[in-house]
């Protein structure tokens, strides 16, 4: 399937840009960056509540958001056009947006050029935190259909015969360092494929994978790349932070 689009292919009668640049867990800084400058006509995508929900230890640090709100947000601002997400260089928020659209069977693309590489005209904004809070009012009361075939549960991860890909940095995979989660290590049976490799045009050697990371964000570039290659892939949304809440004794190191 098509995932990436070159800026020269953009057609504003068919495409709507979404600015997914976010400082993780700092909505105020993210909003300030958008207001300082963004690609002209782009809609800001706040990390919370659109890209992920608040920390729920039993579901991981960045659980899936309210999908009814996500669908309402996309429907409202895309206005029938195809969403095109962009990000910083080697960012993973645009691919997170792509993954959420994929769950909703919404055709979505990711801009090949990073924000700094893009030559499209840029402009400033005047969004307020209050505008973000009011997004809650967009939520449709009806829960949308979710493509469950793209999601791996914790139980499926435990018993999978697919390749389990850990998209974190190698030192975190080995358990040599852990700057975020309470316990270093990896899910048993996983192999390491740091997500940055995707941006160097590398792909893992598998045609059936479950991908995870620390909290389900940085695994999404690998997910998107495998979707683009028409390979079978699922994302484990809770990822390592959910796994160690339920199975702190069941990890590998080294």
PyMOL commands that set and color helices and strands:
alter all, ss='L'
color gray80, all
select helices_A, chain A and resi 7-9+27-36+47-51+67-78+93-103+129-138+148-150+154-159+170-174+195-200+220-228+239-246
alter helices_A, ss='H'
color red, helices_A
select strands_A, chain A and resi 4-5+15-19+38-39+43-44+82-86+108-111+122-123+163-166+191-192+208-212+232-235
alter strands_A, ss='S'
color yellow, strands_A
deselect
rebuild
show_as cartoon
